[in-house]
């Protein structure tokens, strides 16, 4: 059995929810520290991240890894996968859905097999498994 790997991130928050702010750090990789605040989460922002944006990044990455692995197992490894995850948040309700979109370049795979493998990757990637409480959709396009 493989050894478990634990990834770590941390947040420092100052003040109350509505007027406070903070920073979130990707501690395991040291890849960055990002500002966070309620207004960005509730109203959107082009300069401040949110938990949902971080979740979207994790989901797009996890799905891409799972999909590429399943395509390889099929004997049709991808040339390229471009995956987007959109996580919808409604203040007072929470996360209401996730939309995955993938544009894929894969040689020698028929459309039906491609869609079956894509749906399987969506259902079985570890992030999808962890987020089963919300509706996750997938639009997969074979280029």
C-alpha positions as CSV (number, residue, x, y, z in Angstrom):
1,X,0.0,0.0,0.0
2,X,1.4,3.4,-0.9
3,X,2.4,5.7,1.9
4,X,-0.2,8.5,2.6
5,X,0.7,12.0,1.5
6,X,-0.7,14.9,3.5
7,X,-1.0,18.3,1.9
8,X,-1.1,21.4,4.0
9,X,-2.5,24.9,3.5
10,X,-3.2,27.5,6.1
11,X,-5.2,30.7,6.5
12,X,-4.7,33.7,8.8
13,X,-7.9,35.8,9.3
14,X,-8.2,39.2,10.9
15,X,-11.5,40.6,12.0
16,X,-15.1,39.5,11.6
17,X,-16.5,37.8,8.5
18,X,-17.9,40.8,6.7
19,X,-15.2,43.4,7.4
20,X,-12.2,41.2,8.0
21,X,-9.7,39.7,5.6
22,X,-6.9,37.3,5.5
23,X,-4.3,35.3,3.6
24,X,-4.3,31.7,2.5
25,X,-1.0,30.0,2.0
26,X,-0.1,26.8,0.1
27,X,2.2,25.5,2.7
28,X,3.2,22.1,1.3
29,X,4.4,23.4,-2.0
30,X,5.2,27.0,-1.0
31,X,3.6,28.0,-4.3
32,X,2.0,31.1,-2.9
33,X,0.1,33.1,-0.5
34,X,-3.2,34.7,-1.6
35,X,-5.5,37.3,-0.1
36,X,-9.0,36.3,0.9
37,X,-12.1,38.2,2.0
38,X,-15.8,37.9,2.3
39,X,-16.7,40.5,-0.4
40,X,-14.7,38.5,-3.0
41,X,-16.5,35.4,-2.1
42,X,-20.0,36.9,-2.0
43,X,-19.7,39.3,-4.9
44,X,-16.7,38.1,-7.0
45,X,-13.3,39.6,-7.6
46,X,-10.5,39.6,-10.1
47,X,-7.8,40.2,-7.6
48,X,-8.7,38.2,-4.4
49,X,-9.2,34.4,-4.3
50,X,-11.9,32.5,-2.6
51,X,-12.3,29.0,-1.2
52,X,-14.4,28.2,-4.2
53,X,-11.7,29.2,-6.6
54,X,-9.2,27.1,-4.8
55,X,-11.6,24.2,-4.8
56,X,-12.1,24.7,-8.6
57,X,-8.4,24.5,-9.1
58,X,-8.2,21.3,-7.1
59,X,-11.1,19.8,-9.0
60,X,-9.8,20.7,-12.5
61,X,-6.4,19.2,-11.6
62,X,-7.7,16.1,-10.0
63,X,-10.2,15.4,-12.9
64,X,-7.4,15.9,-15.5
65,X,-5.1,13.5,-13.7
66,X,-7.9,10.8,-13.4
67,X,-9.1,11.3,-17.0
68,X,-5.5,11.1,-18.4
69,X,-4.9,7.9,-16.5
70,X,-8.1,6.2,-17.6
71,X,-7.4,7.2,-21.2
72,X,-3.9,5.7,-21.0
73,X,-5.4,2.5,-19.5
74,X,-7.7,2.4,-22.6
75,X,-4.6,2.5,-24.8
76,X,-5.4,6.1,-26.0
77,X,-3.3,8.5,-23.9
78,X,-4.3,12.1,-24.4
79,X,-2.1,14.6,-26.2
80,X,-3.7,17.4,-24.2
81,X,-6.5,18.0,-21.8
82,X,-7.7,21.5,-21.0
83,X,-10.0,21.4,-18.0
84,X,-12.0,24.1,-16.4
85,X,-14.0,23.8,-13.1
86,X,-16.6,26.4,-12.2
87,X,-17.7,26.3,-8.6
88,X,-20.9,28.2,-7.8
89,X,-21.4,29.7,-4.4
90,X,-24.5,31.4,-3.1
91,X,-24.2,33.5,0.1
92,X,-26.4,32.0,2.7
93,X,-26.8,28.7,0.9
94,X,-23.2,27.6,0.1
95,X,-21.8,25.7,-2.8
96,X,-24.6,24.8,-5.2
97,X,-22.8,23.1,-8.0
98,X,-19.6,22.4,-10.0
99,X,-19.4,22.4,-13.8
100,X,-16.4,20.6,-15.3
101,X,-15.5,21.3,-18.9
102,X,-12.8,19.5,-20.8
103,X,-11.5,20.0,-24.3
104,X,-9.3,17.0,-25.2
105,X,-7.0,16.0,-27.9
106,X,-6.9,12.2,-28.0
107,X,-5.9,10.0,-30.9
108,X,-7.7,6.9,-31.9
109,X,-10.6,7.0,-29.6
110,X,-14.3,7.0,-30.7
111,X,-16.7,9.5,-29.2
112,X,-18.8,7.0,-27.2
113,X,-15.7,5.5,-25.5
114,X,-14.3,9.0,-24.9
115,X,-17.6,10.1,-23.1
116,X,-17.7,6.9,-21.1
117,X,-14.1,7.3,-19.8
118,X,-14.8,11.1,-19.1
119,X,-17.9,10.3,-17.0
120,X,-16.0,7.6,-15.1
121,X,-13.1,10.0,-14.4
122,X,-15.7,12.6,-13.2
123,X,-17.3,10.1,-10.9
124,X,-14.2,8.6,-9.5
125,X,-11.6,11.3,-9.1
126,X,-10.8,11.8,-5.4
127,X,-12.0,15.4,-5.4
128,X,-15.3,14.4,-7.0
129,X,-15.7,11.7,-4.4
130,X,-15.1,14.2,-1.6
131,X,-17.7,16.6,-3.1
132,X,-20.6,14.2,-3.7
133,X,-22.9,16.4,-1.8
134,X,-23.2,18.9,-4.7
135,X,-24.3,18.4,-8.3
136,X,-21.2,18.0,-10.6
137,X,-21.8,18.3,-14.3
138,X,-19.3,17.5,-17.1
139,X,-19.1,18.7,-20.7
140,X,-16.4,16.8,-22.5
141,X,-15.4,17.7,-26.1
142,X,-13.1,15.6,-28.2
143,X,-11.0,17.7,-30.6
